[in-house]
Amino acid sequence: MRSITKLDLQYAHRFYGFKGEAQYLHGHTGVLTIEVEGSINSGVNMVFPCNEIQKTAWEVLKNFDHALILREDDPLLPAILGVYEKQGIKDGAPNNVMKGPAFKTELATAYPDCRLVVTKETMTVEGMIKIVYELLKDKLNIVKLTFSSGVNLASEEYEPHLEVDRCPLCGIALNEDGVCPKCGYKKP
């Protein structure tokens, strides 16, 4: 069985090195669909609560929302960081509270205080799927990711590989100590 959830992301980026309009900085709205597979939890009669999939994914992916996404070799990057430095916001602004933890993977690095994600390659819908899978593959039993932005859409399917131990009372994942962070249930 599968549980499916969607997340909306708004971001700005450009296709550095492309010809035409795409080389200018422009904003996008994207929709990420995450499909998670598992067995039906008899206590709550669901595979995995969709709101818990969203919470797990959003913890990292909120770094992409209302953020600037640039390729690591984009000449705009040092200029933007210079402006942030001059404005005193490079290390964060007091009202920048919607940020996830900083991360660094082979594909992307998040600088939440700057509302900036730096990617290894051009930010396409296919690239976003690769980045999201890398960030969430050890947290959710992802079997399919779909990302759409404007008229562009891509999907990728994966083999399920995780066995997530979940609470029989509310269905969410137990922490490393076997305790439900929502209701306090402790695995015997």
MIBAPA-390645 format. One record per residue: residue number from 1; residue in three letters; y, x, z negated of N, C-alpha, C, O, CB in turn. Coordinates in nm, 2 decimals. Each point is the difference from the previous one (the first is absolute). Glycine has a CB too. Layout:
// MIBAPA-390645
R  nr rest   n_yy   n_xx   n_zz  ca_yy  ca_xx  ca_zz   c_yy   c_xx   c_zz   o_yy   o_xx   o_zz  cb_yy  cb_xx  cb_zz
R NUM  ala      Y      X      Z      Y      X      Z      Y      X      Z      Y      X      Z      Y      X      Z
...
This chain:
// MIBAPA-390645
R  nr rest   n_yy   n_xx   n_zz  ca_yy  ca_xx  ca_zz   c_yy   c_xx   c_zz   o_yy   o_xx   o_zz  cb_yy  cb_xx  cb_zz
R   1  met  -0.12   0.08   0.00   0.12  -0.08   0.00   0.12   0.09   0.00   0.00   0.11  -0.04  -0.12  -0.30  -0.08
R   2  arg   0.23   0.13   0.17   0.13   0.08   0.01   0.11  -0.08  -0.07   0.01  -0.12   0.01  -0.09   0.23   0.20
R   3  ser   0.17  -0.03  -0.27   0.13  -0.06  -0.04   0.11   0.07   0.08  -0.01   0.12   0.04  -0.07  -0.16  -0.28
R   4  ile   0.18  -0.04   0.28   0.10   0.05   0.09   0.14  -0.03  -0.06   0.02  -0.10  -0.05  -0.17   0.06   0.25
R   5  thr   0.23   0.14  -0.19   0.14  -0.01  -0.05   0.10   0.06   0.10  -0.04   0.09   0.07  -0.05  -0.09  -0.31
R   6  lys   0.21  -0.04   0.23   0.10   0.05   0.09   0.12   0.06  -0.08   0.04  -0.06  -0.11  -0.11  -0.10   0.29
R   7  leu   0.13   0.26  -0.13   0.12   0.06  -0.06   0.11   0.02   0.10  -0.03   0.04   0.12  -0.11   0.08  -0.29
R   8  asp   0.26  -0.16   0.14   0.11   0.02   0.09   0.08   0.13  -0.03   0.02   0.02  -0.12   0.00  -0.27   0.15
R   9  leu   0.01   0.33   0.07   0.08   0.12  -0.02   0.12   0.00   0.09  -0.02  -0.03   0.12  -0.19   0.15  -0.19
R  10  gln   0.32  -0.07   0.02   0.12   0.02   0.08   0.03   0.15  -0.01   0.01   0.05  -0.11   0.08  -0.29   0.08
R  11  tyr  -0.07   0.30   0.14   0.03   0.14   0.00   0.08   0.04   0.12   0.02  -0.08   0.10  -0.24   0.12  -0.22
R  12  ala   0.27   0.08   0.12   0.08   0.06   0.11  -0.07   0.13   0.05  -0.05   0.07  -0.09   0.27  -0.18   0.01
R  13  his  -0.22   0.13   0.21  -0.06   0.12   0.05   0.05   0.03   0.14   0.08  -0.08   0.05  -0.29   0.05  -0.19
R  14  arg   0.16   0.13   0.20   0.03   0.03   0.14  -0.12   0.07   0.06  -0.07   0.07  -0.07   0.33  -0.07   0.03
R  15  phe  -0.27   0.00   0.17  -0.10   0.08   0.07   0.06   0.12   0.05   0.04   0.01   0.11  -0.16  -0.22  -0.05
R  16  tyr   0.13   0.31  -0.15   0.06   0.13   0.04  -0.08   0.06   0.12  -0.12   0.01   0.00   0.20   0.03  -0.24
R  17  gly   0.00   0.00   0.34  -0.06   0.06   0.12  -0.04  -0.09   0.11  -0.04   0.04   0.11  -0.05   0.12  -0.26
R  18  phe   0.11  -0.30   0.12  -0.03  -0.10   0.11   0.13  -0.02   0.08   0.11   0.03  -0.05  -0.29  -0.14  -0.10
R  19  lys   0.17   0.06   0.27   0.12  -0.02   0.08   0.04  -0.15  -0.02  -0.09  -0.09  -0.03   0.02   0.27   0.20
R  20  gly   0.19  -0.21  -0.16   0.05  -0.14   0.00   0.04  -0.04  -0.14   0.02   0.08  -0.09  -0.17  -0.13   0.28
R  21  glu   0.15  -0.08  -0.21   0.05  -0.06  -0.12  -0.08   0.04  -0.13   0.06   0.00  -0.11   0.01  -0.19   0.25
R  22  ala  -0.20   0.22  -0.12  -0.08   0.03  -0.12   0.04   0.12  -0.07  -0.04   0.02  -0.12  -0.14  -0.13   0.24
R  23  gln   0.26   0.20  -0.06   0.04   0.12  -0.06   0.11  -0.02  -0.10   0.03   0.09  -0.08  -0.10   0.04   0.28
R  24  tyr   0.13  -0.25  -0.20   0.11  -0.03  -0.10  -0.06  -0.05  -0.12  -0.11  -0.07   0.00   0.27   0.02   0.18
R  25  leu  -0.10   0.07  -0.29  -0.04  -0.06  -0.13   0.01  -0.15   0.01   0.10  -0.06   0.04  -0.02   0.26  -0.17
R  26  his  -0.19  -0.27   0.10   0.00  -0.15   0.00  -0.09  -0.06  -0.10  -0.09   0.07  -0.05   0.14  -0.05   0.29
R  27  gly  -0.02  -0.14  -0.28  -0.07  -0.07  -0.11  -0.12  -0.08   0.06   0.01  -0.05   0.11   0.20   0.05  -0.25
R  28  his  -0.31  -0.02   0.06  -0.11  -0.08   0.03  -0.05  -0.08  -0.12   0.03   0.03  -0.11  -0.10   0.14   0.28
R  29  thr   0.00  -0.28  -0.14  -0.07  -0.07  -0.10  -0.15   0.00   0.04  -0.03  -0.02   0.12   0.23  -0.13  -0.17
R  30  gly  -0.28   0.19  -0.04  -0.14   0.01   0.03  -0.09  -0.08  -0.09   0.04  -0.03  -0.11   0.00   0.26   0.19
R  31  val  -0.15  -0.28  -0.03  -0.09  -0.08  -0.08  -0.14   0.08  -0.01  -0.06   0.02   0.10   0.18  -0.24  -0.04
R  32  leu  -0.16   0.25  -0.18  -0.12   0.07  -0.02  -0.11  -0.10  -0.05   0.03  -0.07  -0.10   0.09   0.29   0.05
R  33  thr  -0.23  -0.23   0.11  -0.11  -0.09  -0.04  -0.11   0.09  -0.05  -0.05   0.09   0.07   0.11  -0.28   0.09
R  34  ile  -0.11   0.17  -0.28  -0.10   0.08  -0.06  -0.12  -0.09  -0.03   0.01  -0.11  -0.06   0.15   0.26  -0.05
R  35  glu  -0.28  -0.12   0.17  -0.12  -0.07  -0.02  -0.09   0.08  -0.09  -0.03   0.12   0.03   0.05  -0.24   0.19
R  36  val  -0.07   0.07  -0.33  -0.08   0.06  -0.10  -0.13  -0.07  -0.01  -0.01  -0.12   0.00   0.21   0.20  -0.13
R  37  glu  -0.31   0.00   0.12  -0.13  -0.06   0.00  -0.07   0.02  -0.14   0.03   0.10  -0.06  -0.05  -0.07   0.31
R  38  gly  -0.06  -0.13  -0.28  -0.08   0.01  -0.13  -0.08  -0.12  -0.01   0.00  -0.09   0.08   0.18   0.23  -0.19
R  39  ser  -0.26  -0.14   0.00  -0.08  -0.12  -0.03   0.09  -0.10  -0.08   0.10   0.04  -0.07  -0.32   0.10   0.07
R  40  ile   0.18  -0.26   0.00   0.07  -0.10  -0.07  -0.03   0.01  -0.15  -0.11   0.01  -0.04   0.10  -0.17   0.23
R  41  asn   0.12   0.18  -0.27  -0.01   0.01  -0.14  -0.03  -0.14  -0.06   0.08  -0.09   0.01   0.08   0.29  -0.02
R  42  ser  -0.28  -0.22  -0.05  -0.04  -0.13  -0.04   0.09  -0.06  -0.11   0.01  -0.12  -0.01  -0.24   0.18   0.07
R  43  gly   0.29   0.02  -0.14   0.09  -0.05  -0.10   0.13  -0.07   0.05   0.04  -0.09  -0.06  -0.13   0.28  -0.08
R  44  val   0.14  -0.14   0.25   0.12  -0.06   0.05  -0.01  -0.05   0.14   0.09  -0.05   0.06   0.03   0.21  -0.20
R  45  asn  -0.24  -0.15   0.20  -0.03  -0.05   0.13   0.08   0.05   0.11   0.05  -0.07   0.09  -0.13  -0.13  -0.20
R  46  met   0.11   0.33   0.11   0.08   0.07   0.11  -0.04   0.14   0.01  -0.05   0.06  -0.09   0.24  -0.22   0.05
R  47  val  -0.16   0.22   0.16  -0.03   0.14   0.02   0.09   0.09  -0.08  -0.05   0.08  -0.07  -0.03  -0.14   0.30
R  48  phe   0.21   0.04  -0.21   0.10   0.08  -0.07   0.13  -0.08   0.01   0.04  -0.04   0.11  -0.16   0.27  -0.06
R  49  pro   0.18  -0.25  -0.16   0.13  -0.08   0.00   0.10   0.06   0.10   0.03   0.12  -0.02  -0.08  -0.20  -0.22
R  50  cys   0.10   0.00   0.33   0.10   0.06   0.10   0.12   0.05  -0.07   0.06   0.10   0.05  -0.15  -0.26   0.12
R  51  asn   0.13   0.10  -0.28   0.12   0.05  -0.07  -0.03   0.14  -0.06   0.10   0.08  -0.01  -0.02  -0.32  -0.04
R  52  glu  -0.20   0.27   0.02  -0.03   0.13  -0.05  -0.01   0.10   0.11   0.03   0.12  -0.02  -0.16  -0.23  -0.17
R  53  ile   0.08   0.07   0.31   0.00   0.09   0.11   0.15   0.04   0.03   0.03   0.11   0.02  -0.24  -0.22   0.08
R  54  gln   0.30   0.01  -0.10   0.14   0.02   0.02   0.06   0.09  -0.10   0.07   0.10   0.04  -0.05  -0.32   0.06
R  55  lys  -0.05   0.20  -0.23   0.05   0.09  -0.10  -0.04   0.14   0.02   0.08   0.10  -0.01  -0.08  -0.29  -0.15
R  56  thr  -0.13   0.21   0.18  -0.06   0.14   0.02   0.07   0.06   0.12   0.04   0.12  -0.01  -0.26  -0.19  -0.09
R  57  ala   0.23   0.00   0.21   0.06   0.06   0.12   0.15   0.02  -0.01   0.05   0.11   0.04  -0.23  -0.22   0.09
R  58  trp   0.25   0.01  -0.19   0.14   0.01  -0.01   0.05   0.12  -0.09   0.10   0.05   0.02  -0.09  -0.30   0.01
R  59  glu  -0.09   0.29  -0.13   0.03   0.11  -0.09   0.04   0.12   0.09   0.09   0.07  -0.04  -0.24  -0.16  -0.14
R  60  val   0.08   0.12   0.28   0.02   0.11   0.09   0.09  -0.03   0.12   0.09   0.07   0.03  -0.31   0.03  -0.11
R  61  leu   0.19  -0.22   0.14   0.07  -0.03   0.12   0.15  -0.04  -0.02   0.07  -0.01   0.10  -0.30  -0.06  -0.01
R  62  lys   0.27   0.03  -0.21   0.14  -0.03  -0.02   0.09   0.12   0.04   0.12  -0.02   0.02  -0.18  -0.15  -0.20
R  63  asn   0.00   0.29   0.18   0.08   0.12   0.04   0.04  -0.01   0.15   0.10   0.06   0.04  -0.23   0.07  -0.20
R  64  phe   0.06  -0.22   0.24   0.04  -0.02   0.14   0.10  -0.11   0.02   0.06   0.00   0.10  -0.29   0.09  -0.04
R  65  asp   0.24  -0.18  -0.16   0.09  -0.11   0.02   0.14   0.03  -0.02   0.04   0.07  -0.10  -0.23  -0.22   0.02
R  66  his   0.28   0.11   0.17   0.14   0.04   0.00   0.02   0.15  -0.01   0.09   0.05  -0.07  -0.04  -0.27  -0.04
R  67  ala  -0.14   0.29   0.18   0.01   0.15   0.00   0.03   0.05   0.14  -0.02  -0.07   0.10  -0.14   0.08  -0.30
R  68  leu   0.19   0.11   0.20   0.02   0.08   0.12  -0.13   0.08   0.02  -0.04   0.07  -0.08   0.30  -0.06   0.07
R  69  ile  -0.32  -0.03   0.13  -0.12   0.07   0.03   0.03   0.10   0.12   0.03  -0.05   0.11  -0.18  -0.14  -0.19
R  70  leu   0.14   0.32   0.05   0.02   0.10   0.11  -0.11   0.09   0.01  -0.07   0.03  -0.10   0.31  -0.05   0.06
R  71  arg  -0.26   0.08   0.16  -0.10   0.10   0.02   0.05   0.13  -0.06   0.12   0.02   0.00  -0.20  -0.13   0.22
R  72  glu  -0.01   0.19  -0.27   0.04   0.13  -0.07   0.08   0.09   0.09   0.08   0.08  -0.06  -0.28  -0.10  -0.08
R  73  asp   0.19   0.02   0.27   0.08   0.09   0.08   0.13  -0.07   0.06   0.06   0.06   0.09  -0.28   0.06  -0.04
R  74  asp   0.25  -0.23  -0.10   0.12  -0.07   0.06   0.13   0.07  -0.05   0.01   0.02  -0.12  -0.14  -0.24   0.12
R  75  pro   0.22   0.26   0.09   0.12   0.07  -0.04   0.09  -0.09  -0.09   0.10   0.05  -0.06  -0.12   0.09   0.27
R  76  leu   0.00  -0.27  -0.21   0.08  -0.09  -0.09  -0.03   0.02  -0.14   0.09  -0.02  -0.09  -0.08  -0.15   0.27
R  77  leu  -0.13   0.22  -0.21  -0.05   0.01  -0.14   0.10   0.08  -0.09   0.04  -0.04  -0.10  -0.28   0.01   0.18
R  78  pro   0.26   0.16  -0.04   0.09   0.08  -0.09   0.14  -0.06  -0.01   0.07   0.01  -0.10  -0.20   0.19   0.17
R  79  ala   0.18  -0.26   0.04   0.13  -0.06   0.00   0.01  -0.11  -0.10   0.10  -0.01  -0.07  -0.07   0.08   0.31
R  80  ile  -0.13  -0.16  -0.23   0.00  -0.11  -0.10  -0.01   0.05  -0.14   0.07  -0.06  -0.09  -0.18  -0.09   0.27
R  81  leu   0.02   0.24  -0.21  -0.01   0.06  -0.13   0.13   0.06  -0.05   0.04  -0.01  -0.12  -0.29   0.05   0.16
R  82  gly   0.32   0.02   0.06   0.13   0.06  -0.04   0.10  -0.11  -0.04   0.08   0.02  -0.09  -0.12   0.17   0.25
R  83  val   0.05  -0.30  -0.08   0.08  -0.11  -0.04  -0.03  -0.06  -0.13   0.08  -0.03  -0.08  -0.05  -0.02   0.32
R  84  tyr  -0.16   0.03  -0.27  -0.05  -0.05  -0.13   0.05   0.09  -0.11   0.04  -0.04  -0.11  -0.24  -0.06   0.22
R  85  glu   0.19   0.23  -0.09   0.04   0.10  -0.10   0.15  -0.01  -0.02   0.05   0.00  -0.12  -0.23   0.16   0.19
R  86  lys   0.26  -0.17   0.03   0.15  -0.02  -0.01   0.03  -0.12  -0.08   0.10  -0.01  -0.07  -0.07   0.14   0.29
R  87  gln  -0.10  -0.24  -0.19   0.02  -0.13  -0.07  -0.05   0.00  -0.14   0.02  -0.10  -0.07  -0.02  -0.01   0.30
R  88  gly  -0.08   0.21  -0.27  -0.06   0.00  -0.13  -0.12  -0.10  -0.02  -0.03  -0.04  -0.11   0.25   0.10   0.03
R  89  ile  -0.28  -0.09   0.19  -0.12  -0.10  -0.01  -0.13   0.07   0.05  -0.10  -0.07   0.00   0.26  -0.12   0.04
R  90  lys  -0.16   0.32  -0.02  -0.12   0.06   0.05  -0.11  -0.01  -0.11  -0.12  -0.01   0.04   0.25   0.17   0.10
R  91  asp  -0.10  -0.15  -0.26  -0.09  -0.01  -0.11  -0.01  -0.14  -0.06  -0.05  -0.02  -0.11   0.09   0.26   0.06
R  92  gly   0.01  -0.34   0.12  -0.02  -0.14  -0.04   0.13  -0.06  -0.05   0.09   0.08  -0.05  -0.32  -0.03  -0.01
R  93  ala   0.24  -0.18   0.08   0.12  -0.07  -0.06  -0.05  -0.09  -0.11  -0.12  -0.05   0.01   0.24   0.06   0.22
R  94  pro  -0.04  -0.04  -0.32  -0.05  -0.09  -0.12  -0.05  -0.13   0.04  -0.09  -0.05  -0.06   0.26   0.16  -0.07
R  95  asn  -0.12  -0.17   0.24  -0.05  -0.13   0.04  -0.12   0.01   0.10  -0.04  -0.11   0.05   0.27   0.02  -0.08
R  96  asn  -0.28   0.21   0.06  -0.12   0.01   0.08  -0.12  -0.01  -0.09  -0.06   0.10  -0.04   0.18   0.05   0.20
R  97  val  -0.16  -0.28  -0.18  -0.11  -0.02  -0.09  -0.13  -0.05   0.07  -0.11   0.00  -0.06   0.28  -0.06  -0.11
R  98  met  -0.16   0.03   0.30  -0.12  -0.05   0.07  -0.06   0.12   0.07   0.01   0.01   0.12   0.09  -0.24  -0.09
R  99  lys  -0.16   0.32  -0.11  -0.06   0.12   0.06  -0.14   0.02  -0.06  -0.02  -0.03  -0.12   0.25   0.13   0.16
R 100  gly  -0.32  -0.05   0.04  -0.13   0.03  -0.04   0.00   0.15  -0.04   0.10   0.07   0.00  -0.20  -0.25   0.15
R 101  pro  -0.02   0.23  -0.19  -0.02   0.14  -0.03   0.02   0.09   0.12  -0.05  -0.04   0.11  -0.10  -0.03  -0.30
R 102  ala   0.20   0.18   0.17   0.01   0.10   0.11  -0.15   0.03   0.04  -0.09   0.01  -0.08   0.32   0.09   0.00
R 103  phe  -0.25  -0.07   0.21  -0.13   0.04   0.05   0.02   0.10   0.11   0.10   0.01   0.07  -0.20  -0.23  -0.14
R 104  lys  -0.01   0.30   0.08  -0.01   0.10   0.11  -0.14   0.00   0.05  -0.09   0.03  -0.07   0.28   0.11  -0.02
R 105  thr  -0.21  -0.18   0.22  -0.13   0.00   0.06   0.02   0.09   0.13   0.10   0.05   0.03  -0.17  -0.28  -0.12
R 106  glu  -0.04   0.25   0.16   0.00   0.07   0.12   0.09  -0.07   0.11   0.06   0.07   0.08  -0.29   0.02  -0.13
R 107  leu   0.24  -0.22   0.04   0.08  -0.08   0.10   0.14  -0.03  -0.04   0.08  -0.02   0.09  -0.30  -0.07  -0.03
R 108  ala   0.25   0.08  -0.19   0.14  -0.04  -0.04   0.03   0.04  -0.14  -0.09   0.03  -0.08   0.07  -0.23   0.23
R 109  thr   0.15   0.21  -0.18   0.05   0.04  -0.13   0.11  -0.10  -0.03   0.09  -0.03   0.08  -0.15   0.27  -0.05
R 110  ala   0.05  -0.30  -0.15   0.10  -0.10  -0.04   0.10   0.06  -0.10  -0.05   0.07  -0.10  -0.12  -0.26   0.13
R 111  tyr   0.29   0.17  -0.01   0.11   0.04  -0.09   0.07  -0.12  -0.05   0.10  -0.04   0.05  -0.07   0.26   0.07
R 112  pro  -0.09  -0.29  -0.22   0.05  -0.13  -0.04   0.14   0.00  -0.05   0.07  -0.10   0.02  -0.30   0.04  -0.08
R 113  asp   0.28   0.17   0.00   0.14   0.00  -0.05   0.10  -0.01   0.12   0.11  -0.05  -0.02  -0.19   0.18  -0.18
R 114  cys   0.04  -0.08   0.31   0.08   0.00   0.12  -0.03  -0.11   0.10   0.07  -0.02   0.10  -0.06   0.26  -0.12
R 115  arg  -0.11  -0.33  -0.02  -0.04  -0.11   0.09  -0.03   0.06   0.14   0.04  -0.05   0.10   0.10  -0.12  -0.23
R 116  leu  -0.23   0.27   0.13  -0.03   0.08   0.12  -0.15   0.03   0.00  -0.06   0.04  -0.10   0.29   0.06   0.10
R 117  val  -0.29  -0.12   0.12  -0.14   0.04   0.02   0.01   0.09   0.12   0.05  -0.03   0.11  -0.15  -0.18  -0.21
R 118  val   0.04   0.33   0.09  -0.01   0.10   0.10  -0.14   0.00   0.05  -0.10   0.02  -0.07   0.29   0.12  -0.02
R 119  thr  -0.21  -0.16   0.23  -0.13   0.00   0.05  -0.03   0.12   0.09   0.09   0.07   0.05  -0.08  -0.32  -0.06
R 120  lys  -0.14   0.27   0.03  -0.05   0.12   0.08   0.02  -0.04   0.15   0.03   0.09   0.08  -0.19  -0.02  -0.26
R 121  glu   0.15  -0.19   0.21   0.01  -0.04   0.14   0.09  -0.12   0.02   0.05  -0.06  -0.10  -0.28   0.15   0.14
R 122  thr   0.26  -0.13   0.08   0.09  -0.11   0.03  -0.05  -0.13  -0.07  -0.12  -0.03   0.01   0.19   0.14   0.21
R 123  met   0.02  -0.18  -0.28  -0.04  -0.13  -0.07  -0.02  -0.11   0.10   0.09  -0.07   0.05   0.04   0.15  -0.25
R 124  thr  -0.26  -0.10   0.24  -0.04  -0.11   0.08  -0.08  -0.10  -0.09  -0.03   0.03  -0.11   0.03   0.12   0.33
R 125  val  -0.04  -0.26  -0.16  -0.08  -0.09  -0.08  -0.14   0.06  -0.02  -0.06  -0.02  -0.11   0.18  -0.18   0.21
R 126  glu  -0.16   0.28  -0.01  -0.13   0.07  -0.02   0.01   0.11  -0.11  -0.08   0.02  -0.08   0.02  -0.06   0.32
R 127  gly   0.18   0.11  -0.24   0.02   0.10  -0.10   0.01  -0.06  -0.14  -0.05   0.06  -0.09   0.17   0.07   0.26
R 128  met  -0.05  -0.25  -0.18   0.01  -0.06  -0.13  -0.14  -0.04  -0.05  -0.02   0.01  -0.12   0.25  -0.10   0.18
R 129  ile  -0.32   0.04   0.03  -0.13  -0.03  -0.05  -0.07   0.12  -0.05  -0.07  -0.01  -0.11   0.06  -0.17   0.28
R 130  lys   0.02   0.29  -0.10  -0.07   0.13  -0.05   0.06   0.04  -0.14  -0.08   0.03  -0.09   0.05   0.04   0.33
R 131  ile   0.16  -0.08  -0.26   0.06   0.03  -0.13  -0.04  -0.09  -0.11  -0.04   0.05  -0.11   0.24   0.04   0.24
R 132  val  -0.20  -0.22  -0.10  -0.04  -0.10  -0.10  -0.14   0.02  -0.04  -0.03   0.00  -0.12   0.19  -0.16   0.21
R 133  tyr  -0.25   0.18   0.00  -0.14   0.02  -0.03  -0.02   0.12  -0.09  -0.07   0.00  -0.10   0.00  -0.11   0.31
R 134  glu   0.14   0.22  -0.18  -0.01   0.12  -0.08   0.04  -0.02  -0.14  -0.05   0.05  -0.10   0.09   0.09   0.30
R 135  leu   0.07  -0.22  -0.22   0.05  -0.03  -0.13  -0.08  -0.10  -0.08   0.00   0.01  -0.13   0.22   0.03   0.22
R 136  leu  -0.29  -0.13  -0.03  -0.07  -0.11  -0.07  -0.15   0.01   0.00  -0.07  -0.08  -0.06   0.26  -0.06   0.11
R 137  lys  -0.25   0.23   0.03  -0.15   0.00   0.02  -0.08   0.02  -0.13  -0.11  -0.05  -0.01   0.15   0.14   0.24
R 138  asp   0.02  -0.03  -0.33  -0.07   0.02  -0.13   0.04  -0.11  -0.10  -0.06   0.01  -0.11   0.05   0.24   0.16
R 139  lys   0.09  -0.34  -0.01   0.05  -0.10  -0.10  -0.06  -0.14   0.04  -0.02  -0.09  -0.09   0.23   0.22   0.05
R 140  leu  -0.23  -0.15   0.17  -0.05  -0.13   0.05  -0.11   0.02   0.10   0.00   0.10   0.07   0.23  -0.20  -0.10
R 141  asn  -0.32   0.01   0.04  -0.12   0.01   0.09   0.05  -0.06   0.13  -0.04  -0.11   0.04  -0.13   0.09  -0.23
R 142  ile   0.25   0.09   0.26   0.07  -0.05   0.13  -0.10   0.00   0.11  -0.07   0.10   0.02   0.29  -0.01  -0.10
R 143  val  -0.23  -0.20   0.15  -0.08  -0.01   0.12   0.08  -0.02   0.13  -0.05   0.03   0.11  -0.13  -0.12  -0.25
R 144  lys   0.31   0.05   0.12   0.08  -0.01   0.12   0.15   0.00  -0.04   0.04  -0.06  -0.10  -0.22  -0.07   0.22
R 145  leu   0.26   0.21  -0.04   0.14   0.00  -0.02   0.06  -0.04   0.13  -0.04   0.04   0.11   0.03   0.14  -0.29
R 146  thr   0.12  -0.26   0.18   0.07  -0.04   0.11   0.15   0.01  -0.03   0.04  -0.04  -0.11  -0.22  -0.12   0.19
R 147  phe   0.25   0.23   0.01   0.15   0.01  -0.02   0.07  -0.04   0.12  -0.03   0.04   0.11  -0.01   0.15  -0.27
R 148  ser   0.14  -0.28   0.14   0.08  -0.04   0.12   0.14   0.02  -0.03   0.05  -0.01  -0.12  -0.22  -0.16   0.18
R 149  ser   0.25   0.21   0.04   0.14   0.03  -0.02   0.06  -0.04   0.14  -0.03   0.06   0.10   0.00   0.12  -0.28
R 150  gly   0.12  -0.28   0.18   0.05  -0.05   0.13  -0.11  -0.05   0.08  -0.07  -0.08  -0.04   0.26   0.25   0.03
R 151  val  -0.19  -0.12   0.14  -0.11  -0.05   0.09  -0.12   0.09  -0.01  -0.10  -0.02   0.08   0.27  -0.08   0.07
R 152  asn  -0.17   0.20  -0.23  -0.11   0.10  -0.01  -0.10  -0.04  -0.11   0.04  -0.04  -0.11   0.11   0.22   0.19
R 153  leu  -0.28  -0.16  -0.06  -0.10  -0.04  -0.09  -0.12   0.09   0.02  -0.04   0.03   0.11   0.12  -0.27  -0.12
R 154  ala  -0.14   0.29  -0.10  -0.12   0.08   0.01  -0.09  -0.04  -0.12   0.05  -0.05  -0.10   0.07   0.24   0.22
R 155  ser  -0.25  -0.18  -0.10  -0.10  -0.02  -0.11  -0.10   0.11   0.00  -0.03   0.06   0.10   0.06  -0.31  -0.07
R 156  glu  -0.09   0.27  -0.14  -0.10   0.10  -0.02  -0.10  -0.05  -0.10   0.03  -0.06  -0.10   0.12   0.26   0.16
R 157  glu  -0.28  -0.19  -0.02  -0.11  -0.05  -0.09  -0.07   0.12  -0.07  -0.01   0.11   0.06  -0.02  -0.32   0.08
R 158  tyr  -0.02   0.19  -0.26  -0.06   0.11  -0.08  -0.13  -0.05  -0.06  -0.02  -0.12  -0.02   0.25   0.22  -0.03
R 159  glu  -0.32  -0.01   0.02  -0.12  -0.03  -0.07   0.03  -0.01  -0.15   0.07   0.08  -0.05  -0.21   0.04   0.23
R 160  pro   0.10  -0.23  -0.24   0.02  -0.01  -0.15  -0.07   0.11  -0.07  -0.11   0.04   0.04   0.13  -0.29  -0.02
R 161  his   0.05   0.31  -0.12  -0.06   0.12  -0.06   0.02   0.00  -0.15  -0.05   0.09  -0.07   0.09   0.04   0.28
R 162  leu   0.03  -0.22  -0.27   0.02  -0.01  -0.14  -0.08  -0.11  -0.07  -0.02  -0.10   0.06   0.25   0.20  -0.02
R 163  glu  -0.27  -0.07  -0.16  -0.05  -0.11  -0.09   0.09  -0.01  -0.11   0.01   0.08  -0.09  -0.25  -0.03   0.15
R 164  val   0.32  -0.16  -0.06   0.11  -0.02  -0.10  -0.06  -0.08  -0.11  -0.04  -0.11   0.02   0.22   0.13   0.15
R 165  asp  -0.17   0.03  -0.29  -0.05  -0.07  -0.12   0.12  -0.09  -0.05   0.11   0.04  -0.03  -0.27   0.15  -0.04
R 166  arg   0.13  -0.33   0.08   0.10  -0.09  -0.03  -0.03  -0.09  -0.12  -0.11  -0.01  -0.05   0.16   0.01   0.29
R 167  cys   0.06  -0.05  -0.30  -0.01  -0.09  -0.12  -0.06  -0.13   0.04   0.03  -0.06   0.10   0.17   0.17  -0.19
R 168  pro  -0.30  -0.16   0.01  -0.07  -0.12   0.03   0.09  -0.12  -0.04  -0.03  -0.12   0.04  -0.19   0.23  -0.07
R 169  leu   0.33  -0.09  -0.04   0.09  -0.11  -0.04   0.11  -0.03   0.10   0.04  -0.11   0.02  -0.10   0.17  -0.26
R 170  cys   0.12   0.05   0.29   0.11  -0.02   0.09  -0.01   0.07   0.14   0.08  -0.02   0.09   0.06   0.00  -0.29
R 171  gly  -0.25   0.10   0.22  -0.03   0.06   0.13   0.07   0.13   0.03  -0.03   0.05   0.11  -0.01  -0.28  -0.04
R 172  ile   0.14   0.28  -0.15   0.07   0.12   0.04  -0.08   0.12  -0.04  -0.10  -0.01  -0.08   0.31  -0.11   0.06
R 173  ala  -0.18   0.23   0.08  -0.07   0.13  -0.02   0.01   0.04  -0.15   0.11   0.00  -0.06  -0.07   0.07   0.30
R 174  leu  -0.15  -0.02  -0.30   0.01   0.06  -0.13   0.05   0.14   0.01  -0.01   0.07   0.10  -0.19  -0.21  -0.18
R 175  asn   0.27   0.18  -0.03   0.05   0.14   0.01  -0.11   0.10  -0.03  -0.12  -0.04  -0.01   0.34  -0.04  -0.07
R 176  glu  -0.19   0.21   0.07  -0.10   0.10  -0.01  -0.08  -0.01  -0.13  -0.11   0.06  -0.01   0.25   0.09   0.15
R 177  asp  -0.08  -0.22  -0.24  -0.07  -0.02  -0.13  -0.09  -0.13   0.00  -0.05  -0.03  -0.10   0.24   0.16  -0.01
R 178  gly  -0.19  -0.20   0.22  -0.08  -0.12   0.01   0.07  -0.12  -0.06  -0.06  -0.10  -0.05  -0.14   0.23   0.05
R 179  val   0.33  -0.13  -0.01   0.08  -0.10  -0.07   0.09  -0.07   0.11   0.06   0.07   0.09  -0.06   0.06  -0.31
R 180  cys   0.01  -0.26   0.21   0.09  -0.07   0.09   0.14   0.01  -0.04   0.03  -0.04  -0.11  -0.22  -0.12   0.16
R 181  pro   0.28   0.21   0.03   0.14   0.02  -0.03   0.07  -0.13  -0.02   0.11  -0.01  -0.05  -0.11   0.23   0.17
R 182  lys  -0.05  -0.33  -0.07   0.06  -0.13   0.00  -0.03  -0.08  -0.12   0.08  -0.05  -0.08  -0.08   0.05   0.33
R 183  cys  -0.13  -0.02  -0.28  -0.05  -0.09  -0.11  -0.06   0.08  -0.12  -0.02  -0.06  -0.10  -0.02  -0.12   0.27
R 184  gly   0.01   0.31  -0.15  -0.05   0.08  -0.11  -0.15   0.00  -0.01  -0.06   0.06  -0.09   0.26  -0.12  -0.03
R 185  tyr  -0.27  -0.01   0.21  -0.15   0.00   0.00  -0.05   0.14   0.00   0.06   0.09   0.08  -0.07  -0.31   0.04
R 186  lys  -0.09   0.25  -0.20  -0.06   0.14   0.00  -0.15  -0.01   0.05  -0.07  -0.08  -0.06   0.23   0.15  -0.13
R 187  lys  -0.19   0.01   0.28  -0.14   0.00   0.06  -0.09   0.05  -0.11   0.02   0.10  -0.07   0.06  -0.06   0.30
R 188  pro  -0.19  -0.12  -0.25  -0.10   0.04  -0.11  -0.07   0.13   0.03  -0.09   0.04  -0.08   0.06  -0.29   0.03
